[in-house]
Amino acid sequence: MELVEEYLRIRKYSEQICEPLQTEDYVVQPVADVSPPKWHLGHTTWFFETFILKPFSVNYQVHNDDYNFVFNSYYETVGNRVIRTDRGNLSRPSVNEIYQYRAYVDEAMVNFLKAPLADEVKELLILGFNHEQQHQELLLTDIKYILGNNPLFPVYSKDKKEVLTSKIEPGFINIEEGVYEIGYNGKDFSFDNELNRHKVYLHDFAISKTLVNNAEFLEFINAGGYKNFNYWHAEGWDWVNSNQVTSPMYWHLIDGKWFNYTLDGLLPVDLNAPVSHISYYEAYAFASWKGMRLPTEFEWEVAAKNFNWGERWEWTESAYLPYPGFSKAPGAIGEYNGKFMVNQKVLRGASIATPAKHSRITYRNFFHPHLRWQYTGIRLVK
């Protein structure tokens, strides 16, 4: 019954994230990178139906044949799908119908999980758990984007805090040069992009004990950081000017004072909180302004046991590339990570939106350099 309990715990949390929403909130898709909340609820359900119930549960009847087209995300192996930019056009299925779909699949899954499972099925099940947890983080950050771009700045919840601690620990941690092992090494779950464990050589470096906070980033703004091309990559400078970026996402200058939208509504910027919702371009420019740099993902992994992490996803200077010996699994599951290993930067750590039991030092998140709707932050290296 342990798998049943874990399945139900994870599935329930997705719905708990949506409890503060109004029905209209479930359908909105302001930009291509943000999916409507109801699509996340349907897609994570489709995953269990498609990869576990359909191939392994005898006599399982698909809930709705059209849902494979509606809720397939990017799995070419599984068939055609609604393109990502059109998810917000799906007024149907309704929110109620999607919750009925979840209940239908959950009942079938609970019955299925009561029987002995082959190792192959257990591996797919654990992948499904972690897949839904990934979408729980996306769900929360997508909801914040939806509400944060509403001119009324509605409160999502006063119980969801965006800052774990305001304690600032000055100074740097010195790491000696040498050969270090990188990558997951254990028997619990990890994604394929965390494998295989391998050796890297690192020069000596010093890494900040804490993340850059809003007060420090405000100094960068006031010093004209967004107006001086010298701190930016050419591509980043084009991004700043094309999009007229002058501050982190969700910051608003009102009557000469800085506010930012939080899950608790529009509030004065907390100067002690870690800066958040910035692009790689901004992280690089800030580090350049400080005369420092961002860590590589290998430096971050080696040093992480020496500092607190988990409040913000931390941009690194590493391109998202396969580790030595990486190979894609056959079929649709092989599409999970490998095909995205191009033109993206690695982020390490976790964020306040990351579900419990879904973070580890070897976890490799990845996004395009211009994206900043996730809880992204900066840690400096010199």
VENZICOR-V835444 format. One record per backbone hydrogen bond with DSSP energy under -1.0 kcal/mol. NH is the residue of the N-H (numbers start at 1). CO is the residue of the C=O. If there is no record, write none. Layout:
# VENZICOR-V835444
nh:NH co:CO
nh:NH co:CO
This chain:
# VENZICOR-V835444
nh:5 co:1
nh:6 co:2
nh:7 co:3
nh:8 co:4
nh:9 co:5
nh:10 co:6
nh:11 co:7
nh:12 co:8
nh:13 co:9
nh:14 co:10
nh:15 co:11
nh:16 co:12
nh:17 co:13
nh:19 co:16
nh:21 co:18
nh:25 co:22
nh:26 co:23
nh:27 co:24
nh:34 co:31
nh:38 co:26
nh:39 co:36
nh:40 co:36
nh:41 co:37
nh:42 co:38
nh:43 co:39
nh:44 co:40
nh:46 co:42
nh:47 co:43
nh:48 co:44
nh:49 co:45
nh:50 co:46
nh:51 co:47
nh:52 co:48
nh:53 co:48
nh:54 co:49
nh:56 co:52
nh:57 co:53
nh:60 co:57
nh:67 co:64
nh:70 co:66
nh:71 co:67
nh:76 co:74
nh:82 co:69
nh:86 co:83
nh:87 co:84
nh:89 co:86
nh:90 co:87
nh:91 co:89
nh:98 co:94
nh:99 co:95
nh:100 co:96
nh:101 co:97
nh:102 co:98
nh:103 co:99
nh:104 co:100
nh:105 co:101
nh:106 co:102
nh:107 co:103
nh:108 co:104
nh:109 co:105
nh:110 co:106
nh:111 co:107
nh:112 co:108
nh:113 co:109
nh:115 co:112
nh:122 co:118
nh:123 co:119
nh:124 co:120
nh:125 co:121
nh:126 co:122
nh:127 co:123
nh:128 co:124
nh:129 co:125
nh:130 co:126
nh:131 co:127
nh:132 co:128
nh:133 co:129
nh:134 co:130
nh:135 co:131
nh:136 co:132
nh:137 co:133
nh:138 co:134
nh:139 co:135
nh:140 co:136
nh:141 co:137
nh:142 co:138
nh:143 co:139
nh:144 co:140
nh:145 co:141
nh:146 co:142
nh:147 co:143
nh:148 co:144
nh:149 co:145
nh:150 co:147
nh:153 co:150
nh:156 co:263
nh:157 co:263
nh:173 co:207
nh:175 co:205
nh:178 co:202
nh:180 co:200
nh:182 co:198
nh:184 co:194
nh:194 co:191
nh:195 co:192
nh:198 co:182
nh:200 co:180
nh:202 co:178
nh:205 co:175
nh:207 co:173
nh:208 co:380
nh:209 co:171
nh:212 co:378
nh:214 co:273
nh:215 co:271
nh:217 co:213
nh:218 co:214
nh:219 co:215
nh:220 co:216
nh:221 co:217
nh:222 co:218
nh:223 co:219
nh:224 co:221
nh:225 co:220
nh:227 co:224
nh:231 co:228
nh:232 co:229
nh:237 co:233
nh:238 co:234
nh:239 co:235
nh:240 co:236
nh:241 co:237
nh:242 co:238
nh:243 co:239
nh:245 co:240
nh:249 co:277
nh:251 co:248
nh:252 co:259
nh:254 co:257
nh:257 co:254
nh:259 co:252
nh:260 co:267
nh:261 co:250
nh:262 co:265
nh:265 co:262
nh:267 co:260
nh:269 co:258
nh:273 co:270
nh:275 co:212
nh:280 co:369
nh:281 co:369
nh:283 co:279
nh:284 co:280
nh:285 co:281
nh:286 co:282
nh:287 co:283
nh:288 co:284
nh:289 co:285
nh:290 co:286
nh:291 co:288
nh:292 co:287
nh:293 co:381
nh:300 co:296
nh:301 co:297
nh:302 co:298
nh:303 co:299
nh:304 co:300
nh:306 co:303
nh:307 co:304
nh:313 co:375
nh:314 co:348
nh:315 co:377
nh:316 co:346
nh:317 co:295
nh:320 co:344
nh:321 co:319
nh:326 co:323
nh:335 co:332
nh:336 co:333
nh:340 co:337
nh:341 co:338
nh:342 co:340
nh:345 co:367
nh:346 co:318
nh:347 co:365
nh:348 co:314
nh:352 co:311
nh:354 co:351
nh:358 co:355
nh:363 co:360
nh:365 co:347
nh:367 co:345
nh:371 co:368
nh:376 co:374
nh:377 co:313
nh:381 co:293
nh:382 co:206
